[in-house]
Amino acid sequence: MSKTADTRLPDPSRWKALAFIALAQLMVVLDATIVNIALPHAQTALGISDANKQWVITAYALAFGGLLLFGGRVADLWGRKRTFVVGLIGFALASALGGAAQNQGMLFGSRALQGVFGALLAPAALSLLAVMFTDAKERAKAFGIYGAIAGGGGAVGLILGGFLTQALNWRWTFFVNIPFAVVAAAGAYFVIREPSGSRNRSPLDVPGVVLSALGLVSLVYGFTRAESAGWSDGLTIGMFVASGVLLLSFVLTESRVKSPLLPMRVVLDRNRGGVYLSLGLAVIAMFGLFLFLTYYLQVVKGYSPIRTGFAFLPMIAGMITGSTQIGARLMTRVPARKLMGPGFLAAAVGMLLLTRLEIGSSYVGLILPAQLLLGLGMGTAFMPAMSLATHGVEPRDSGVASAMVNTSQQVGGAIGTALLNTIAASAATAYASSHAALGARNPELLKLQSMVHGFTGAIWWAVGILAVASAIAVTFINAGRPAAGPATGASGSGDADGVEDEFKVPVVAH
């Protein structure tokens, strides 16, 4: 790969652009959880059956997870700024439709549309950061902010969802997206200046789009269905088999076509591959914990929706501190694996504390310190992970490389919710069966004890998953200590953001 110094001056409006990109990212991430607290109210208002209520969550997850790679490729082809703005406008319109829904069909359809437009704007947002911030220290700060939002947005959604549902009504969990999207779109249109010469104008790989979308949809739906119908359900098994066949066909297709949707060079790089894999595993653990703590606080401890949301504040504070004060400050001084590995381990220790949960556990004595540790660890690890996601990619691949981060998070979230919830339910059932005598005397107490026992059993699995994520980060990621000075990347066919020099490791020519 030929290298020439990148003489392009930094975009003077890059920090303003970061504010609007961060706002859009916050909207997408919190939307994954904001509806959860409002779901019971929406179900009652629209007469949605218990069997169909999952589609409020599933419709969004399927469209978002299934189309992320396509969205990343569209950003590379069409232009990241244009894709970003179109995604925001579409997301606002879909949110308005959801807030005005008069029946379950309108609500499910609006959620699917939110997923479609989210799949456009999420990879465009991350790839815009990758090509706009070229100085090592500035890049660390920018990705620190982005990483904190990516990690803590889900918990913010729980707070906002609880407040809007209790103070107003469930429809505002949709309407609140409109001002987010309008402000971010207007700011992006007037402020963002996408660097020239970084588009990939190759023809769209239609077979790759179809195979990847169907494969990811089958995978996400398989895990989602397993949560409600069980792992031995015929359709659940069929979805997993179909996903395996479709994704294998996708890999084979991508290795042969001239202009692949997902060039294998993007995922076979050990640093990027390590990020995608470790991040996906960490999100499995984190999303499972959101679910368990929400139920524990509301059902076992009797917290209101608003109080439950505020109970997650220590985790958010920990994530922001970990990203901006630890990750961003150390990223230019130590190798990324020495942030990600210990970060995931610290999160695992926080999760380990929660295996001691009991009905009468103290929030201040147990849950608060566990959340702080979890947040600090995740924030510290997320920050370099987001930056490394586009490490060494050519400018034309930055959109699809960014999409892979979102894909690993989305698939990880779907797997985490289904897998850990199934483990918890099985453990709770076993506990109830072995304590039938208690049930005869105090059925309500047995119900709560079984629930908490199920939660702690599943949290043990989450601890192990985070430990594996830490091991993968330390083993796979070998990017060296970032340089303290400005990064000089390749122009044209080189690195989109100068990370080749920034991380002082050779980038193999593809």
C-alpha positions in Angstrom: 0.0 0.0 0.0 1.5 3.3 -0.9 1.6 6.0 1.7 1.6 9.7 1.4 1.3 12.2 4.2 -2.2 13.5 4.8 -1.9 17.2 4.5 -5.6 17.7 4.9 -6.3 20.3 7.6 -8.6 19.3 10.5 -12.2 20.3 9.9 -12.8 23.4 12.0 -16.4 22.4 12.7 -15.5 18.8 13.8 -16.4 19.4 17.4 -19.8 20.9 16.6 -20.4 18.0 14.3 -19.5 15.6 17.1 -22.3 17.1 19.2 -24.9 16.3 16.6 -23.5 12.9 15.8 -23.5 12.1 19.6 -27.1 13.3 19.9 -28.2 11.0 17.0 -26.3 8.1 18.5 -28.0 8.7 21.9 -31.4 8.6 20.2 -30.7 5.3 18.5 -29.3 3.6 21.5 -31.8 4.7 24.1 -34.7 3.8 21.7 -33.6 0.2 22.2 -34.7 0.4 25.9 -37.0 3.4 26.3 -40.0 1.5 25.0 -39.5 -1.4 27.4 -40.9 0.5 30.4 -43.7 1.9 28.4 -44.7 -1.5 26.9 -47.3 -2.5 29.5 -49.1 0.8 29.1 -49.0 0.6 25.3 -50.2 -3.1 25.4 -53.3 -2.1 27.5 -54.1 1.0 25.4 -54.0 -0.8 22.0 -55.3 -4.2 23.2 -52.2 -6.1 22.2 -52.2 -9.7 23.4 -49.4 -11.2 25.5 -48.4 -13.4 22.6 -47.9 -10.4 20.3 -46.4 -7.9 22.7 -42.9 -9.1 21.9 -43.2 -7.7 18.4 -42.9 -4.1 19.8 -39.3 -5.0 20.6 -38.7 -7.7 18.0 -39.8 -5.7 14.9 -37.2 -3.0 15.7 -34.5 -5.5 16.5 -35.1 -7.5 13.3 -35.1 -4.5 10.9 -32.1 -2.8 12.7 -30.0 -5.9 13.1 -30.8 -7.3 9.6 -30.1 -4.1 7.6 -27.0 -2.7 9.4 -24.5 -4.0 6.9 -26.7 -2.7 4.1 -26.9 0.7 5.8 -23.1 0.8 6.2 -22.6 0.1 2.5 -25.1 2.7 1.5 -23.2 5.2 3.6 -20.0 4.4 1.8 -21.8 4.5 -1.6 -24.2 7.4 -1.1 -22.2 9.6 1.2 -22.1 9.4 5.0 -23.6 12.9 5.6 -26.5 12.3 3.2 -27.2 8.9 4.7 -27.0 10.3 8.2 -29.5 13.1 7.5 -31.9 10.8 5.6 -31.7 8.3 8.4 -32.6 10.9 11.0 -35.5 12.3 9.1 -36.9 8.8 8.5 -36.5 7.9 12.1 -38.4 11.0 13.2 -41.3 10.2 10.8 -41.4 6.6 12.0 -41.4 7.8 15.6 -44.3 10.1 14.9 -46.2 7.2 13.4 -45.5 5.1 16.5 -46.7 7.8 18.8 -49.9 8.2 16.9 -50.6 4.4 16.5 -54.2 3.5 16.8 -53.7 -0.3 16.7 -51.0 -2.9 17.0 -50.4 -3.1 13.3 -49.4 0.6 13.2 -47.2 0.2 16.2 -45.4 -2.8 14.9 -44.9 -1.2 11.5 -43.5 2.0 13.0 -41.0 0.0 15.1 -39.9 -1.8 12.0 -39.5 1.5 10.1 -37.5 2.9 13.1 -35.2 -0.1 12.7 -34.8 0.5 9.0 -33.8 4.1 9.3 -31.7 3.4 12.4 -29.7 0.9 10.3 -28.9 3.8 8.0 -27.9 6.5 10.5 -26.0 4.4 13.1 -23.1 3.2 10.9 -23.0 6.6 9.1 -22.5 8.3 12.5 -19.5 6.2 13.5 -17.9 6.3 10.1 -18.2 10.1 10.1 -16.2 10.3 13.3 -13.6 7.9 11.7 -13.0 10.2 8.8 -13.3 13.6 10.6 -11.0 13.1 13.5 -7.4 12.5 12.5 -5.3 13.7 15.4 -4.6 11.0 18.0 -5.5 12.9 21.1 -8.6 14.5 19.6 -9.7 11.1 18.2 -9.4 9.7 21.7 -11.6 12.4 23.2 -14.2 12.1 20.4 -14.5 8.3 20.7 -14.5 8.6 24.5 -17.7 10.7 24.2 -19.1 8.3 21.6 -18.2 5.3 23.6 -19.9 6.6 26.8 -23.1 7.3 24.8 -23.0 3.9 23.1 -22.5 2.2 26.5 -24.8 4.3 28.7 -27.6 5.1 26.2 -29.5 2.0 27.1 -29.6 2.9 30.8 -30.6 6.5 29.9 -33.5 5.0 28.0 -34.7 3.3 31.1 -34.7 6.6 33.0 -36.4 8.6 30.2 -38.9 5.8 29.5 -39.9 5.7 33.2 -40.3 9.5 33.4 -42.3 9.9 30.2 -44.6 7.0 30.9 -45.3 8.0 34.5 -45.5 11.8 34.0 -47.1 11.9 30.5 -48.1 8.7 28.7 -46.5 5.9 26.7 -46.9 7.7 23.4 -44.2 10.2 24.4 -41.5 7.5 24.4 -42.0 7.8 20.6 -42.6 11.5 20.3 -39.5 12.4 22.2 -37.4 11.1 19.3 -38.7 13.9 17.0 -36.9 16.8 18.6 -33.7 14.7 18.9 -33.8 13.8 15.2 -34.8 17.3 13.9 -32.0 19.0 15.9 -29.4 16.4 14.9 -30.4 16.5 11.2 -30.4 20.3 11.0 -27.1 20.5 12.7 -25.6 17.8 10.6 -26.8 19.4 7.4 -25.2 22.8 8.2 -22.1 21.7 10.1 -20.8 18.4 8.9 -18.3 18.6 6.0 -17.5 15.0 4.9 -13.9 14.7 3.5 -13.8 14.2 -0.2 -12.5 11.1 -2.0 -13.7 8.7 0.7 -16.7 7.2 -1.0 -17.0 3.7 -2.4 -18.8 4.0 -5.7 -18.7 0.3 -6.6 -22.0 -1.3 -7.6 -24.2 -2.5 -4.8 -23.8 -6.2 -4.0 -27.5 -7.2 -4.2 -27.0 -11.0 -3.4 -24.9 -10.0 -0.4 -27.6 -7.6 0.8 -30.3 -10.3 0.6 -28.2 -13.1 2.2 -26.9 -10.9 5.0 -30.3 -9.4 5.8 -32.1 -12.7 5.8 -29.3 -14.4 7.7 -29.2 -11.8 10.5 -32.9 -11.5 10.7 -33.2 -15.3 11.1 -30.5 -15.3 13.8 -32.0 -12.4 15.8 -35.5 -13.9 15.5 -34.3 -17.3 16.5 -32.9 -16.0 19.8 -36.0 -13.8 20.3 -38.3 -16.7 19.8 -36.3 -19.0 22.0 -37.1 -16.6 24.9 -40.8 -17.2 24.6 -41.2 -20.6 22.9 -38.1 -22.4 24.1 -34.9 -23.7 22.6 -36.5 -27.0 21.4 -39.3 -25.3 19.5 -39.3 -26.4 15.9 -39.5 -22.9 14.4 -36.7 -21.7 16.8 -34.4 -24.5 15.6 -35.4 -23.8 12.0 -34.4 -20.2 12.3 -31.0 -21.1 13.6 -30.5 -23.6 10.8 -31.6 -21.1 8.2 -29.4 -18.4 9.7 -26.4 -20.7 9.5 -27.0 -21.7 5.9 -27.7 -18.1 4.8 -24.7 -16.6 6.6 -22.4 -19.3 5.3 -23.7 -18.6 1.8 -23.1 -14.9 2.4 -19.4 -15.5 3.3 -18.9 -17.7 0.3 -20.6 -15.0 -1.9 -18.5 -12.2 -0.5 -15.3 -14.1 -1.2 -16.1 -14.3 -4.9 -17.9 -11.2 -6.0 -16.0 -8.2 -7.3 -17.5 -5.6 -5.1 -18.7 -7.3 -1.9 -21.1 -5.8 0.6 -18.7 -6.9 3.4 -15.1 -7.3 2.2 -13.5 -10.1 4.2 -10.5 -7.8 4.8 -12.7 -5.8 7.2 -13.5 -8.7 9.6 -10.3 -10.9 9.2 -8.0 -8.2 10.6 -7.2 -9.5 14.1 -7.8 -6.1 15.8 -11.1 -5.4 14.2 -12.2 -9.0 14.6 -11.2 -8.9 18.2 -13.3 -5.8 18.8 -16.4 -7.1 17.1 -16.3 -10.4 19.0 -15.4 -9.1 22.4 -17.9 -6.2 22.2 -20.7 -8.5 21.1 -20.0 -10.8 24.1 -19.9 -7.9 26.5 -23.2 -6.6 25.2 -24.8 -10.0 25.8 -23.9 -9.7 29.5 -24.9 -6.0 29.8 -28.4 -6.3 28.1 -29.2 -9.3 30.2 -28.4 -7.3 33.3 -30.6 -4.4 32.3 -33.5 -6.8 32.1 -32.8 -8.5 35.4 -32.2 -5.3 37.4 -35.3 -3.7 35.9 -37.5 -6.6 37.1 -35.7 -6.9 40.4 -36.1 -3.3 41.3 -39.8 -3.0 40.2 -41.2 -6.4 41.1 -39.0 -7.4 44.1 -38.2 -4.0 45.6 -41.4 -2.3 44.5 -39.8 0.7 42.8 -41.8 3.0 40.5 -40.8 3.3 36.8 -39.1 6.7 37.5 -37.3 5.5 40.6 -36.2 2.4 38.7 -34.7 4.6 35.9 -32.9 6.8 38.4 -31.5 3.6 40.1 -29.5 3.1 37.0 -27.7 6.5 37.3 -24.6 5.1 39.0 -24.0 2.8 36.0 -24.3 5.7 33.6 -22.0 7.8 35.7 -19.5 5.0 35.7 -19.6 4.6 31.9 -19.2 8.3 31.3 -16.2 8.4 33.7 -14.7 5.3 32.3 -14.9 6.5 28.7 -13.9 10.2 29.1 -11.6 10.2 32.1 -9.9 6.7 31.9 -10.2 5.4 28.4 -9.8 8.8 26.6 -6.9 9.8 28.8 -5.0 6.5 28.6 -5.7 5.6 25.0 -2.8 7.7 23.7 -0.4 6.2 26.3 -1.1 2.4 26.5 -2.1 -0.3 24.1 -5.9 -0.8 23.5 -5.8 -4.3 24.9 -4.6 -3.0 28.3 -7.7 -0.9 28.5 -10.2 -3.4 27.0 -9.0 -6.5 28.9 -9.0 -4.9 32.4 -12.1 -3.0 31.6 -14.1 -6.1 30.8 -12.6 -7.8 33.9 -13.7 -4.8 36.1 -17.2 -5.1 34.7 -17.1 -8.9 35.5 -16.2 -8.1 39.1 -19.2 -5.7 39.3 -21.4 -8.4 37.8 -19.9 -10.9 40.3 -21.1 -8.7 43.2 -24.7 -9.0 41.9 -24.6 -12.8 42.2 -25.1 -12.1 45.9 -28.6 -10.5 45.3 -31.3 -11.5 47.7 -34.8 -10.2 48.3 -33.6 -7.9 51.1 -30.4 -6.8 49.5 -29.4 -3.1 50.1 -29.3 -0.8 47.1 -26.5 1.3 48.6 -24.6 -1.6 50.0 -24.7 -3.9 46.9 -26.4 -2.7 43.8 -24.8 0.8 43.7 -21.1 -0.3 44.0 -21.8 -3.2 41.5 -23.2 -0.7 39.0 -20.3 1.7 39.5 -17.8 -1.1 38.8 -19.7 -2.3 35.8 -20.1 1.1 34.4 -16.4 2.1 34.9 -15.2 -1.2 33.3 -17.6 -1.0 30.3 -16.8 2.7 29.7 -13.1 2.1 29.8 -13.4 -0.8 27.3 -16.0 0.7 25.0 -13.9 3.7 24.3 -10.9 2.1 22.5 -13.3 -0.5 21.1 -15.2 2.1 19.2 -12.0 3.7 17.9 -10.5 0.3 16.8 -13.6 -0.6 15.0 -12.3 1.4 12.0 -8.7 0.7 12.7 -6.7 0.4 9.4 -9.7 0.3 7.1 -9.6 2.0 3.7 -11.8 5.1 3.5 -14.2 3.2 1.2 -14.8 0.6 3.8 -15.3 2.8 6.9 -19.1 2.7 6.6 -19.3 -1.1 6.6 -16.7 -1.4 9.3 -18.7 0.9 11.5 -21.8 -1.2 10.7 -20.1 -4.3 12.0 -19.8 -2.7 15.4 -23.5 -1.9 15.5 -24.2 -5.4 14.2 -22.2 -7.1 17.0 -24.0 -4.9 19.6 -27.4 -5.5 18.1 -27.0 -9.3 17.8 -25.3 -9.4 21.2 -28.3 -7.6 22.7 -30.8 -10.0 21.2 -28.7 -13.0 22.3 -28.2 -11.6 25.8 -31.9 -10.9 26.4 -33.0 -14.3 25.1 -30.2 -16.5 26.4 -29.8 -15.1 29.9 -33.6 -14.7 30.4 -34.1 -18.4 29.4 -31.3 -19.5 31.9 -33.0 -17.4 34.6 -36.4 -18.8 33.9 -35.1 -22.4 34.1 -33.2 -21.7 37.3 -36.3 -20.1 38.9 -38.5 -23.1 37.9 -36.0 -25.6 39.4 -35.8 -23.6 42.6 -39.6 -23.4 42.9 -39.9 -27.2 42.4 -37.3 -27.9 45.1 -39.0 -25.6 47.6 -42.6 -26.6 47.2 -43.1 -26.8 51.0 -42.4 -23.0 51.2 -44.8 -22.4 48.4 -47.6 -24.1 50.4 -47.0 -21.7 53.3 -46.1 -18.5 51.5 -46.5 -18.7 47.7 -45.7 -15.0 47.2 -42.4 -15.3 49.0 -41.5 -18.4 47.0 -42.3 -16.5 43.8 -39.9 -13.7 44.7 -37.2 -16.0 46.0 -37.4 -18.1 42.8 -37.1 -15.0 40.6 -34.1 -13.7 42.5 -32.4 -17.2 42.4 -33.0 -17.3 38.6 -31.5 -13.8 38.2 -28.3 -14.7 40.2 -27.9 -18.0 38.3 -28.0 -16.1 35.0 -25.7 -13.4 36.3 -23.0 -16.1 36.9 -23.2 -16.8 33.2 -22.8 -13.1 32.5 -19.7 -13.0 34.7 -18.2 -15.9 32.6 -19.1 -14.2 29.3 -17.4 -11.0 30.4 -14.3 -12.9 31.4 -14.2 -14.5 27.9 -14.6 -11.1 26.3 -11.6 -9.9 28.3 -9.5 -12.8 27.2 -10.4 -12.3 23.6 -9.5 -8.6 23.8 -6.1 -9.3 25.3 -5.4 -12.2 22.9 -6.6 -10.8 19.6 -5.9 -7.1 19.8 -2.3 -6.3 19.3 -2.5 -2.6 18.2 0.5 -0.8 19.7 0.6 2.2 21.9 -1.0 5.2 20.1 1.2 8.0 19.2 0.8 11.2 21.1 1.1 13.5 18.1 -1.0 14.1 15.1 -1.8 11.0 13.1 -0.8 11.1 9.4 -2.8 8.6 7.5 -2.7 7.6 3.9 -4.7 9.5 1.4 -6.6 8.0 -1.4 -6.2 4.3 -0.9 -4.8 4.4 2.6 -6.4 4.7 6.0 -9.5 6.8 6.4 -8.4 8.4 9.6 -4.7 8.0 10.0 -4.9 5.1 12.4 -2.0 3.2 10.7 0.4 5.8 12.0 -1.6 6.4 15.1 -1.4 2.9 16.4 2.2 2.3 15.0 1.3 -1.1 13.5 1.7 -2.0 9.8 -1.5 -2.3 7.9 -1.4 -5.2 5.4 -2.3 -4.2 1.9 -5.5 -5.9 0.7 
